[in-house]
């Protein structure tokens, strides 16, 4: 994934990139479709990919909690 695509996915999901490398998501984050679930996984993977640029810090509590809820509902 290119850096621009990464930033677009973060913004699409309601996330904010602070201090250039810290990503936060609102507590109101909702995952309603399979594509949104995949976007969250892509964001988490990109954050740890040192080859494509800087490593991002991502607070995982909200995205993982919402992803788990979506999977339990059978959406993702």
Backbone torsions as a table, in degrees:
resi	resn	phi	psi	omega
1	UNK	NA	137.2	177.0
2	UNK	-78.6	158.6	-177.4
3	UNK	-60.6	-40.3	-179.8
4	UNK	-63.7	-41.6	178.5
5	UNK	-63.1	-39.2	177.0
6	UNK	-60.5	-50.3	-179.9
7	UNK	-62.0	-38.7	178.2
8	UNK	-63.4	-41.5	179.1
9	UNK	-66.1	-40.7	178.2
10	UNK	-60.1	-48.0	-180.0
11	UNK	-64.3	-40.7	-179.7
12	UNK	-60.7	-36.5	-179.2
13	UNK	-85.4	2.1	177.4
14	UNK	89.0	9.2	179.6
15	UNK	-80.6	160.6	179.4
16	UNK	-128.4	133.2	176.0
17	UNK	-96.2	113.8	-178.2
18	UNK	-108.6	149.6	176.6
19	UNK	49.9	34.7	175.5
20	UNK	71.8	-27.7	-175.7
21	UNK	-139.9	14.5	178.6
22	UNK	-115.3	124.6	-177.9
23	UNK	-111.1	130.3	176.1
24	UNK	-125.6	147.2	176.0
25	UNK	-118.2	147.4	178.9
26	UNK	-71.1	154.3	177.3
27	UNK	-61.7	-22.0	-178.3
28	UNK	-84.6	7.3	178.4
29	UNK	-52.8	133.2	177.4
30	UNK	-128.6	139.2	175.8
31	UNK	-116.5	109.7	-174.1
32	UNK	-109.6	-17.0	-177.3
33	UNK	-130.0	164.4	177.1
34	UNK	-62.3	-38.8	179.9
35	UNK	-64.2	-37.9	177.1
36	UNK	-65.9	-37.5	177.2
37	UNK	-63.6	-42.8	178.3
38	UNK	-65.1	-38.6	177.9
39	UNK	-60.2	-42.4	179.0
40	UNK	-63.0	-43.0	178.4
41	UNK	-63.7	-42.4	177.6
42	UNK	-60.3	-42.2	179.1
43	UNK	-62.1	-45.6	-179.9
44	UNK	-64.0	-39.2	178.7
45	UNK	-65.7	-43.6	-177.7
46	UNK	-65.0	-35.4	-179.0
47	UNK	-58.9	-30.0	-177.7
48	UNK	-99.2	3.4	-176.9
49	UNK	-89.7	103.3	-177.1
50	UNK	-76.4	-18.8	-176.1
51	UNK	-73.4	-30.7	-176.1
52	UNK	-91.6	4.2	180.0
53	UNK	144.9	-157.3	-176.3
54	UNK	-69.0	152.5	175.9
55	UNK	-81.2	133.6	-178.9
56	UNK	-100.8	146.3	173.9
57	UNK	-95.9	129.7	-177.3
58	UNK	-131.3	123.8	174.3
59	UNK	-73.6	112.7	-170.8
60	UNK	-84.9	-14.2	-174.7
61	UNK	-53.9	-56.0	-176.3
62	UNK	-66.0	-52.4	-178.8
63	UNK	-60.0	-42.0	-178.2
64	UNK	-69.5	-37.7	178.1
65	UNK	-63.0	-44.7	-179.3
66	UNK	-69.9	-36.5	177.7
67	UNK	-64.7	-43.1	178.3
68	UNK	-60.9	-44.0	178.9
69	UNK	-61.5	-42.6	179.6
70	UNK	-63.6	-40.6	178.9
71	UNK	-65.8	-41.9	179.5
72	UNK	-63.5	-33.5	177.0
73	UNK	-75.6	-15.3	179.9
74	UNK	87.8	13.6	-179.1
75	UNK	-79.9	-44.7	-175.6
76	UNK	-87.5	NA	NA
